Amino acid sequence: MSVTSRNGDAVLEASNLTKIYGSGHTEVVAVRDATLNVARGEIVALLGPSGAGKSTLLTLIGMILSPNTGRIVIGGETVFDHHRAQVNVRRFRRQHLGFVFQKANLIPFLTAVENVRLAMEINDQSSRAAKRRAMELLNYLGVGERADHLPSKLSGGEQQRVAVARALANHPSLILADEPTAALDSVRGRQVMELFCKVAHEQNAGVIVVTHDHRALDVFDRTLEMEDGKLRDAVTTSGRES
Amino acid sequence: MNLASRDIRHNFGRFVLTTIGLGLLLMLVMGMGGIYRGLVQEATLLVDRIDTDVWVVQKDTRGPFAEISRIPASLEDRIRAVPGVLSSRAFVSTTIQRERNRQPLRITVQGLSWPEDKGQWLPLVAGRALGQAHYEMIADESLKLPIGARVKLAKDTYTVVGLTRGMSSPSGDSMAFFTLHDSQAIQFDLSGEAVRLERAARYGRARQIDLGRSQPQVIERSLGPSSAIPALGPPAISAVLVKVRPGVDPNQVQSIIAKWPDVSVYSSDGQRDLLVSGIVDRSRRQLGLFRILLIIVSAIIMALILYTLTLDKLHDIAMLKLMGARNSVILGLIMQQAVLLGALAYIVAYIIGQWVFPWFPRRVVIIPEDLWMLAAVVAGISVLASVLGIAKALSVEPNEVLA
């Protein structure tokens, strides 16, 4: 099953990804022969019912789990092929990937700005440069005035914006978001989706968003659907072809 | 950015309580070492202070501290005649327990050979040395007897004229110093009835022997005081302390006296070794084992604390891994907390110890060498204790963030 970008400048080229959990009678095929390309500056929605394999596909692309078969190329660099990672996974993740999840997953003992700084400091950026960029990002995402607050003092929407800032910190070429608006109301959910759209277009990063929220699909450049581990193009309710 | 300090700041109350708890445990470890040092110091205090070269005691005994020693008082004069001897003085040591103000009063009575020895070598913190042959005493301040206090011992009343600090016997009892005769009077005190019964028994024995029957004066003498009977002699003493002349090798004098068949002779170092290897050795081993157990317990508790602290952070650690943090970042987070916990607990142990140890009933001596050694041990167990938490942290998968 192949789903490719219209744009030739692909940030992600994933081909023939298959992920199987368990073996024998308990074997479950979570992702079945999925092929997916995403261009720079493109934001892609990944839809599908629960258990369809969306999150698993995202973890395969994010090198959190290893696929059983397939090949992944990110930013022109082959990161997974021949059943094994071809790069230092953690180094590659911190340098090229950004993650946002349903929960913000901020480190609870760090302030908002420190959470963003941390992502840069573990990527060997100087503390001063990291702090400057962290503040820029928080201001860009509209939570600059909350920079010195701990996550427990931030609202869900603010936390998610900080998580987005953290994902953007190291200028990732690909951002992976797994149901980032699930815990937010529709207004805040749409704001976050528009934020991803803005980030994709202004930062020239590829963005894949797993979502159940059909109300904000108009912000996406393309919409994909997964069912029973199979990936395919989708036609949205707004009638916009993906 | 230092993650460990940020985490501690966030959980400050818990960290402080944990540090205090661990600090109290380490204070016990520190105290055990101090108690051992105190035992050695108490055991050897008198030997180190008394300023003598050779100790003469009863044959084949390890007296007068490690074992009872009884030698005739006349030995003092016999030793004075040995070539190279500058002075000899009798020494009596015995422990008594009396009651004062309805409280038990345990005293190790030390007899000084007046007038040669007035106790001028003692570390006096108040008052003076003995100034007369009878009825004066120098007491350790731990006996809580002020200068001028009058204490009735045996049939006489003694006045405290001087106070020492830190003078206690190997068994931990506070010392008091008297003239030799006074100390013997205290040691060999008998009630009037006991004296009368002894005289009656003596009279009975004298009547049964030919000498008694043929010499009425013997029977008459048997009814009088013991000091009037030449055959009975003066009371025994515990030891004779020998000071050699300047330039004379104490070993030379020791070897001469050692040839006498009725005494054993020890140098000051030998006497010290007897005390340390005899009286203190078992206590030392017991305290040592207890100390090792406490260190193991501390290490286990510390490991559990660090493990629990790590468990609380597993989700954050998974997130760090997902963000691509190196293992060194995660190791640093746990290890720095472990070392900081150990270091602060050590400081807490030291500070509380300085306040608490003086209240212990027996001496607790903390020396820099022991403090350094414990610091190294604490550093070691801090690192070891963090291993469990580190192993758990390293086993966390980044996909646990999604759970």
Chai-1 contact restraints between the chains, C-beta under 6 A:
chainA,res_idxA,chainB,res_idxB,connection_type,confidence,min_distance_angstrom,max_distance_angstrom,comment,restraint_id
A,T59,B,N399,contact,1.0,0.0,6.0,A-B,restraint_1
A,I64,B,P398,contact,1.0,0.0,6.0,A-B,restraint_2
A,I64,B,N399,contact,1.0,0.0,6.0,A-B,restraint_3
A,R90,B,G324,contact,1.0,0.0,6.0,A-B,restraint_4
A,R93,B,G324,contact,1.0,0.0,6.0,A-B,restraint_5
A,R94,B,M323,contact,1.0,0.0,6.0,A-B,restraint_6
A,R94,B,G324,contact,1.0,0.0,6.0,A-B,restraint_7
A,N105,B,M319,contact,1.0,0.0,6.0,A-B,restraint_8
A,N105,B,V401,contact,1.0,0.0,6.0,A-B,restraint_9
A,I107,B,D316,contact,1.0,0.0,6.0,A-B,restraint_10
A,F109,B,R6,contact,1.0,0.0,6.0,A-B,restraint_11
A,F109,B,D7,contact,1.0,0.0,6.0,A-B,restraint_12
A,F109,B,H10,contact,1.0,0.0,6.0,A-B,restraint_13
A,L110,B,R6,contact,1.0,0.0,6.0,A-B,restraint_14
A,A119,B,M323,contact,1.0,0.0,6.0,A-B,restraint_15
A,E121,B,M1,contact,1.0,0.0,6.0,A-B,restraint_16
A,I122,B,A325,contact,1.0,0.0,6.0,A-B,restraint_17
A,I122,B,V329,contact,1.0,0.0,6.0,A-B,restraint_18
